[in-house]
Amino acid sequence: QVQLVESGGGLVQPGGSLRLSCAVTESIFSFSVMAWYRQAPDKQRELVARIAGGGSTDYADSVTGRFTISRDMRKTTLYLQMNTLKPEDSAVYYCFAQRGVGNWGQGKQVTDGS
């Protein structure tokens, strides 16, 4: 069974940057979609950014221009570069990968340090 392991979360100041990584235990070539979701307390999980198998990307309006999703096929890793962070970006961030069924990481906390 494929495993997704997030890393890179933590405490950030408004305006700061952080990069999340999601290491996948097997080749990511065959995933139709890989994505980052987030869930803040008392809110529903929401899509932050996704990248299709062909490489096209799209983002939630709230993060467009600030966040960048990317992947390294050789390292089998998905990334989320987060710049100009805002307090409302605080949440648990989840890595997601779909190949038929969806697979989730365990989540990584990003906390506003202001």
Buried (B, 14 or more C-beta within 10 A) or exposed (E): EBEBBBBBBEEBEEEBEBBBBBBBEEEBEEBEEBBBBBBBEEEEBEBBBBBEBEEEEEBBEEBEEBBBBBBEEEEBBBBBBBBEBBEEBBBBBBBBBBBEEEBEBEBBEBBBEE
